[in-house]
């Protein structure tokens, strides 16, 4: 068992960052020994807590953890706990499994720091959404080492209290970070109860910062319909040249400066067409037409086709690590995330975080590719700047920073160290990379 997966995977990133090493990078990602499994994480946790068990005996460890869970009234079965240690199953990273993970943390009497570590490095999801009353109570409970039973008593009192109208219609006042900081300063459970009851109506929705960030990123990637005139003019010209291809020998001159107000993705298509032409002043019209001809340039399918070559998400192929393929950006998850009605009460933090990471990656590196910004930086400085900006974006939305021991994050970090990050990432996303018959 590796003692530190974060350091191990951080040191591996630059070994696979060359575009010539994409095959090896994908193979590295597929290898289950390179990333901490849920069972290994549980074993590490028992070691951290000095559990009186043989750490090489799955059955003994399962018995111990199961007894701890029974002590707090958990209904998790021994068979389920045993399957975690053997690796036959792991808790899904979705809303339905989060209560089980909190029960596990309460049962093992984890500290706040240990709970955050377990969520981030073992379960691979966000800990403590403090704009959710139940998780806000758990946050306070782990800070003050309250028992699971005490936490449930507090939640029951809050649930039984009536919902009063918010003082202000502006529920943005209660950003998750504000609530978290407020709760962290509290000195008694009664203070917590009074605060959550008084502001109960304001805890009906969350993810507002994340939703605002996602809409901003998408706006930068696909622009707005204000650029329709320029794009429609381009389409008209392309179709005309297509009908008279014998007259132009497959090339068309386009003033690329006319499209500076178009989206990053459209401008990248023009940029790539220029790069593929033998004459720098010409653009291959067929290449451009293939991508923007009859396409709706403002829908989710166009974004996903350009970014990850699919709008249905990753398939269930066992070669793809669960943490990568689970909640991988798809047309459905993107639609759900961008729906204010759905996202404002969503506890699918994994899908939201993955979408932010994907869109922010392209936002940054497309600006670099198109020389829109960051032109004064060296490649190493660009990589550092990307990581800093990505981390700041995630923290602002209430999520953990990028870290190499998460296989999904590892893929983006590896691409960021490449000389051509976008081309590298797209090469990794090629369906051919994930179709062999090896078992993960």
C-alpha positions as CSV (number, residue, x, y, z in Angstrom):
1,X,0.0,0.0,0.0
2,X,1.4,3.4,-0.9
3,X,1.8,5.7,2.0
4,X,1.0,8.9,0.2
5,X,-1.0,8.8,-3.0
6,X,-1.0,12.5,-3.4
7,X,2.8,12.8,-3.6
8,X,3.0,9.6,-5.6
9,X,0.6,10.9,-8.3
10,X,1.9,14.4,-8.2
11,X,5.4,13.1,-9.0
12,X,3.9,11.0,-11.9
13,X,2.2,13.9,-13.7
14,X,5.2,15.3,-15.6
15,X,6.3,11.8,-16.6
16,X,3.3,11.5,-18.9
17,X,2.7,15.1,-19.9
18,X,4.2,14.8,-23.4
19,X,1.8,14.5,-26.3
20,X,3.8,11.4,-27.3
21,X,2.9,9.8,-24.0
22,X,-0.9,10.0,-24.1
23,X,-1.2,6.2,-24.5
24,X,0.9,5.7,-21.4
25,X,-1.0,8.4,-19.5
26,X,-4.3,6.6,-20.1
27,X,-2.8,3.3,-19.2
28,X,-1.5,4.8,-16.0
29,X,-5.0,6.2,-15.2
30,X,-6.6,2.7,-15.8
31,X,-4.2,1.0,-13.4
32,X,-6.1,0.6,-10.1
33,X,-2.9,0.4,-8.1
34,X,-2.1,4.0,-8.9
35,X,-5.0,5.5,-7.0
36,X,-6.4,4.9,-3.5
37,X,-9.3,2.5,-3.5
38,X,-12.1,2.9,-1.0
39,X,-11.0,-0.2,0.8
40,X,-7.4,1.0,1.0
41,X,-8.7,4.3,2.3
42,X,-10.7,2.5,5.0
43,X,-7.6,0.5,6.0
44,X,-5.6,3.7,6.3
45,X,-8.3,5.2,8.4
46,X,-8.3,2.3,10.8
47,X,-4.5,2.7,11.0
48,X,-4.8,6.4,11.7
49,X,-7.3,5.6,14.6
50,X,-5.1,2.8,15.9
51,X,-7.9,0.2,15.6
52,X,-7.0,-3.1,17.4
53,X,-7.2,-5.2,14.3
54,X,-5.0,-7.1,11.9
55,X,-4.7,-4.6,8.9
56,X,-4.1,-7.5,6.5
57,X,-7.4,-9.2,7.5
58,X,-10.4,-7.8,5.6
59,X,-12.9,-9.8,7.7
60,X,-11.5,-8.6,11.0
61,X,-11.4,-5.0,9.9
62,X,-15.0,-5.3,8.5
63,X,-16.2,-6.8,11.9
64,X,-14.6,-3.9,13.8
65,X,-16.1,-1.2,11.6
66,X,-19.5,-2.9,11.5
67,X,-19.5,-3.0,15.3
68,X,-18.7,0.7,15.4
69,X,-21.5,1.5,13.0
70,X,-24.0,-0.6,15.0
71,X,-23.0,1.4,18.2
72,X,-24.4,4.6,16.6
73,X,-27.5,2.9,15.2
74,X,-26.4,2.7,11.6
75,X,-28.3,0.3,9.4
76,X,-25.4,-0.4,7.1
77,X,-25.0,-4.2,6.8
78,X,-21.9,-6.2,7.5
79,X,-22.0,-7.5,4.0
80,X,-21.8,-4.0,2.7
81,X,-18.9,-3.1,4.9
82,X,-17.1,-6.3,3.9
83,X,-17.6,-5.4,0.2
84,X,-15.9,-2.1,0.8
85,X,-12.8,-3.8,2.2
86,X,-12.6,-6.5,-0.5
87,X,-13.1,-3.9,-3.3
88,X,-16.2,-5.6,-4.7
89,X,-18.2,-2.5,-4.1
90,X,-17.7,1.1,-3.0
91,X,-20.2,3.8,-2.0
92,X,-21.4,5.6,-5.1
93,X,-20.5,9.3,-5.3
94,X,-24.0,10.5,-5.2
95,X,-26.5,12.1,-2.8
96,X,-27.9,8.7,-1.5
97,X,-24.5,7.6,-0.2
98,X,-23.4,10.8,1.6
99,X,-25.4,9.9,4.8
100,X,-23.5,6.6,5.0
101,X,-20.2,8.3,4.7
102,X,-21.1,10.7,7.6
103,X,-22.3,7.7,9.6
104,X,-18.9,6.1,9.0
105,X,-17.1,9.2,10.2
106,X,-19.2,9.5,13.3
107,X,-18.8,5.8,14.1
108,X,-15.0,6.2,14.0
109,X,-15.1,9.4,16.0
110,X,-13.2,11.3,13.4
111,X,-12.0,14.9,13.9
112,X,-13.1,17.6,11.6
113,X,-9.8,17.4,9.7
114,X,-10.0,13.6,9.4
115,X,-13.5,13.8,8.1
116,X,-12.5,16.3,5.4
117,X,-9.5,14.1,4.5
118,X,-11.8,11.0,4.2
119,X,-14.3,12.8,2.0
120,X,-11.7,14.3,-0.3
121,X,-9.1,11.6,-0.5
122,X,-11.1,8.4,-0.1
123,X,-14.7,9.1,-1.0
124,X,-13.7,11.8,-3.6
125,X,-16.5,14.2,-2.8
126,X,-17.1,17.5,-1.1
127,X,-17.5,17.5,2.7
128,X,-19.9,19.8,4.5
129,X,-22.2,21.8,2.3
130,X,-23.0,24.3,5.1
131,X,-26.0,25.7,3.1
132,X,-27.7,22.4,3.8
133,X,-29.1,22.3,7.4
134,X,-28.2,18.6,8.0
135,X,-24.6,19.1,6.8
136,X,-24.3,22.4,8.7
137,X,-25.2,20.5,11.9
138,X,-22.6,17.8,11.0
139,X,-20.0,20.5,10.4
140,X,-20.6,21.9,13.9
141,X,-20.7,18.4,15.4
142,X,-17.3,17.4,14.0
143,X,-15.7,20.7,15.0
144,X,-16.9,20.1,18.6
145,X,-16.7,16.3,18.6
146,X,-20.4,15.8,19.2
147,X,-21.8,12.3,18.9
148,X,-24.0,11.1,16.0
149,X,-26.9,10.8,18.4
150,X,-26.5,14.4,19.5
151,X,-26.3,15.6,15.9
152,X,-29.6,13.9,15.1
153,X,-31.3,15.5,18.2
154,X,-30.2,18.9,16.9
155,X,-31.5,18.2,13.4
156,X,-34.8,17.0,14.8
157,X,-35.3,20.2,16.8
158,X,-34.6,22.3,13.7
159,X,-36.8,20.2,11.5
160,X,-39.7,20.5,14.0
161,X,-39.5,24.3,14.0
162,X,-41.7,26.3,11.6
163,X,-40.2,28.0,8.5
164,X,-40.4,31.7,8.9
165,X,-40.1,34.1,5.9
166,X,-36.6,35.3,5.2
167,X,-35.8,38.8,6.4
168,X,-34.7,39.7,2.9
169,X,-35.5,38.3,-0.5
170,X,-31.7,38.4,-1.2
171,X,-30.8,34.9,0.0
172,X,-27.3,35.4,-1.5
173,X,-26.6,36.9,1.9
174,X,-26.1,33.4,3.2
175,X,-23.4,32.1,1.0
176,X,-22.0,28.8,2.1
177,X,-18.7,30.3,3.2
178,X,-20.5,32.9,5.3
179,X,-22.6,30.2,7.0
180,X,-19.6,28.1,7.6
181,X,-17.6,30.9,9.1
182,X,-20.5,31.9,11.3
183,X,-21.0,28.3,12.6
184,X,-17.3,27.9,13.2
185,X,-17.4,30.9,15.6
186,X,-20.3,29.5,17.6
187,X,-19.7,28.2,21.2
188,X,-22.9,26.2,21.9
189,X,-25.3,23.9,20.2
190,X,-28.2,26.2,21.3
191,X,-26.6,29.1,19.4
192,X,-26.4,26.8,16.3
193,X,-30.1,25.8,16.7
194,X,-31.3,29.3,17.1
195,X,-29.3,30.5,14.0
196,X,-30.5,27.7,11.8
197,X,-34.1,28.0,12.9
198,X,-34.1,31.8,12.4
199,X,-32.7,31.5,8.9
200,X,-34.4,28.2,8.0
201,X,-36.0,29.6,4.8
202,X,-32.7,30.7,3.5
203,X,-31.4,27.1,3.6
204,X,-33.8,25.8,1.0
205,X,-31.4,26.5,-1.9
206,X,-27.7,26.4,-2.4
207,X,-25.0,26.0,-5.2
208,X,-25.7,29.6,-6.2
209,X,-22.0,30.5,-6.6
210,X,-21.3,27.4,-8.6
211,X,-24.3,28.0,-10.9
212,X,-23.2,31.6,-11.5
213,X,-19.6,30.4,-12.3
214,X,-20.9,27.8,-14.7
215,X,-23.0,30.2,-16.6
216,X,-20.1,32.6,-16.8
217,X,-17.7,29.9,-18.1
218,X,-20.3,28.7,-20.7
219,X,-20.8,32.3,-21.8
220,X,-17.1,32.6,-22.5
221,X,-17.0,29.3,-24.4
222,X,-20.0,29.7,-26.6
223,X,-20.6,33.5,-26.6
224,X,-24.0,34.9,-27.1
225,X,-26.4,35.2,-30.0
226,X,-25.2,38.8,-30.5
227,X,-22.5,37.3,-32.7
228,X,-25.0,35.5,-34.9
229,X,-24.7,38.0,-37.7
230,X,-21.0,37.4,-38.1
231,X,-21.4,33.6,-37.9
232,X,-24.3,33.5,-40.3
233,X,-22.4,35.6,-42.8
234,X,-19.5,33.1,-42.5
235,X,-21.9,30.2,-43.0
236,X,-23.4,31.9,-46.1
237,X,-19.9,32.4,-47.6
238,X,-18.8,28.8,-46.8
239,X,-21.9,27.3,-48.4
240,X,-21.4,29.5,-51.5
241,X,-17.8,28.3,-51.8
242,X,-18.9,24.8,-51.2
243,X,-21.2,24.9,-54.2
244,X,-18.3,26.3,-56.3
245,X,-15.4,24.3,-54.9
246,X,-13.8,23.9,-58.3
247,X,-13.2,27.6,-58.4
248,X,-11.3,27.8,-55.0
249,X,-9.4,24.6,-54.7
250,X,-10.6,24.0,-51.2
251,X,-9.4,27.3,-49.7
252,X,-11.2,30.4,-48.7
253,X,-9.8,33.7,-47.5
254,X,-11.4,35.0,-44.3
255,X,-10.6,38.1,-42.2
256,X,-10.3,36.4,-38.8
257,X,-10.5,39.8,-37.1
258,X,-14.2,40.1,-38.0
259,X,-14.9,37.2,-35.5
260,X,-13.0,38.5,-32.4
261,X,-16.4,38.9,-30.7
262,X,-17.4,35.4,-31.4
263,X,-17.1,32.6,-28.8
264,X,-13.8,31.0,-27.9
265,X,-14.9,27.7,-29.5
266,X,-15.8,29.3,-32.8
267,X,-12.6,31.3,-32.9
268,X,-10.7,28.1,-32.1
269,X,-12.2,26.4,-35.1
270,X,-11.1,29.3,-37.3
271,X,-7.7,29.2,-35.7
272,X,-7.3,25.5,-36.3
273,X,-8.4,25.9,-39.9
274,X,-5.7,28.5,-40.3
275,X,-3.1,26.2,-38.8
276,X,-4.1,23.4,-41.1
277,X,-3.9,25.5,-44.3
278,X,-0.8,25.5,-46.4
279,X,-1.1,29.3,-46.8
280,X,-1.4,31.2,-43.6
281,X,-3.8,33.7,-45.1
282,X,-6.3,31.0,-46.1
283,X,-8.7,28.8,-44.1
284,X,-9.9,25.4,-45.2
285,X,-13.6,26.0,-45.7
286,X,-14.6,22.3,-45.4
287,X,-13.0,22.0,-42.0
288,X,-14.9,25.1,-40.7
289,X,-18.1,23.9,-42.4
290,X,-17.9,20.5,-40.7
291,X,-18.0,22.1,-37.3
292,X,-20.3,25.1,-37.6
293,X,-22.4,24.3,-40.8
294,X,-25.8,23.3,-39.5
295,X,-24.8,23.2,-35.8
296,X,-26.6,25.1,-33.0
297,X,-23.5,26.8,-31.5
298,X,-25.2,27.6,-28.3
299,X,-26.4,24.3,-27.0
300,X,-24.8,21.8,-24.6
301,X,-24.2,19.2,-27.3
302,X,-21.9,21.5,-29.3
303,X,-19.9,22.3,-26.2
304,X,-19.4,18.6,-25.2
305,X,-18.7,17.5,-28.7
306,X,-15.9,20.0,-29.0
307,X,-14.5,19.4,-25.5
308,X,-14.9,15.7,-24.9
309,X,-16.1,14.2,-28.2
310,X,-19.3,12.9,-26.6
311,X,-22.5,14.3,-25.1
312,X,-23.6,11.1,-23.5
313,X,-20.8,10.9,-20.9
314,X,-18.4,8.0,-20.5
315,X,-19.7,4.5,-20.9
316,X,-19.7,1.9,-18.2
317,X,-16.5,0.3,-19.5
318,X,-14.7,-1.1,-16.5
319,X,-11.4,0.0,-18.0
320,X,-12.4,3.6,-17.1
321,X,-11.9,4.3,-13.4
322,X,-15.2,4.8,-11.5
323,X,-14.1,8.1,-10.2
324,X,-13.5,9.4,-13.7
325,X,-16.6,8.0,-15.5
326,X,-19.0,8.7,-12.6
327,X,-20.8,11.9,-13.3
328,X,-18.6,12.6,-16.2
329,X,-20.0,15.7,-18.0
330,X,-22.8,14.7,-20.3
331,X,-25.8,16.4,-22.0
332,X,-28.1,15.2,-19.2
333,X,-25.9,16.2,-16.3
334,X,-25.1,19.5,-17.9
335,X,-28.8,20.2,-18.4
336,X,-29.5,19.3,-14.8
337,X,-26.7,21.4,-13.4
338,X,-27.6,24.5,-15.5
339,X,-31.2,24.3,-14.4
340,X,-31.6,26.7,-11.4
341,X,-34.5,24.8,-10.1
342,X,-32.6,21.5,-10.0
343,X,-29.1,22.7,-9.2
344,X,-30.3,24.9,-6.3
345,X,-31.2,21.8,-4.3
346,X,-28.8,19.3,-5.9
347,X,-26.5,17.3,-3.7
348,X,-24.6,15.9,-6.7
349,X,-21.6,17.9,-5.9
350,X,-19.3,15.6,-7.8
351,X,-21.1,16.3,-11.1
352,X,-21.0,20.1,-10.5
353,X,-17.4,20.1,-9.6
354,X,-16.4,18.0,-12.6
355,X,-18.2,20.4,-14.9
356,X,-16.5,23.4,-13.4
357,X,-13.1,21.7,-13.8
358,X,-13.8,20.8,-17.4
359,X,-15.1,24.2,-18.5
360,X,-12.5,26.2,-16.6
361,X,-9.7,24.1,-18.1
362,X,-10.9,25.0,-21.6
363,X,-11.6,28.6,-20.7
364,X,-8.0,29.1,-19.6
365,X,-6.2,27.2,-22.3
366,X,-8.3,28.4,-25.2
367,X,-7.4,32.0,-24.1
368,X,-3.8,30.9,-24.2
369,X,-4.1,29.1,-27.5
370,X,-5.8,32.1,-29.1
371,X,-3.3,34.5,-27.5
372,X,-6.1,36.4,-25.8
373,X,-4.2,36.7,-22.5
374,X,-1.2,35.4,-20.6
375,X,1.1,36.1,-23.5
376,X,3.9,37.3,-21.3
377,X,4.2,34.0,-19.3
378,X,6.5,31.1,-19.9
379,X,5.0,27.6,-20.2
380,X,5.8,26.7,-16.6
381,X,4.3,30.0,-15.4
382,X,1.2,29.3,-17.5
383,X,0.8,25.9,-15.8
384,X,1.2,27.4,-12.3
385,X,-1.3,30.2,-13.2
386,X,-3.8,27.7,-14.5
387,X,-3.6,25.7,-11.3
388,X,-3.9,28.8,-9.2
389,X,-6.9,30.1,-11.1
390,X,-8.6,26.7,-11.2
391,X,-8.2,26.3,-7.4
392,X,-9.5,29.8,-6.7
393,X,-12.5,29.1,-8.9
394,X,-13.2,25.8,-7.1
395,X,-12.8,27.3,-3.6
396,X,-15.1,30.2,-4.5
397,X,-17.8,27.7,-5.4
398,X,-17.2,25.7,-2.2
399,X,-15.2,22.8,-3.6
400,X,-11.8,21.3,-2.9
401,X,-8.8,22.4,-4.9
402,X,-7.4,20.2,-7.7
403,X,-5.3,17.3,-6.3
404,X,-3.3,14.7,-8.0
405,X,-4.6,11.7,-6.0
406,X,-8.0,12.1,-7.6
407,X,-7.9,10.4,-11.0
408,X,-10.2,12.9,-12.7
409,X,-8.1,15.8,-11.5
410,X,-4.9,13.9,-12.4
411,X,-6.0,13.9,-16.1
412,X,-6.4,17.7,-16.2
413,X,-3.2,18.3,-14.2
414,X,-1.3,16.1,-16.6
415,X,-2.7,17.9,-19.6
416,X,-1.8,21.3,-18.0
417,X,1.9,20.3,-17.9
418,X,1.8,19.4,-21.6
419,X,3.1,21.8,-24.2
420,X,-0.3,21.8,-25.9
421,X,-2.8,21.1,-23.1
422,X,-6.0,21.2,-25.2
423,X,-4.6,18.9,-27.8
424,X,-3.3,16.6,-25.1
425,X,-6.6,16.4,-23.3
426,X,-8.6,15.8,-26.5
427,X,-6.2,13.0,-27.4
428,X,-6.8,11.4,-24.0
429,X,-10.6,11.7,-24.6
430,X,-10.4,9.7,-27.9
431,X,-12.8,6.8,-27.6
432,X,-10.1,4.5,-28.9
433,X,-8.2,5.1,-25.6
434,X,-10.8,3.4,-23.5
435,X,-11.9,0.3,-25.4
436,X,-9.5,-2.4,-24.6
437,X,-10.6,-5.5,-22.7
438,X,-8.4,-5.2,-19.6
439,X,-10.3,-5.2,-16.3
440,X,-10.0,-2.1,-14.1
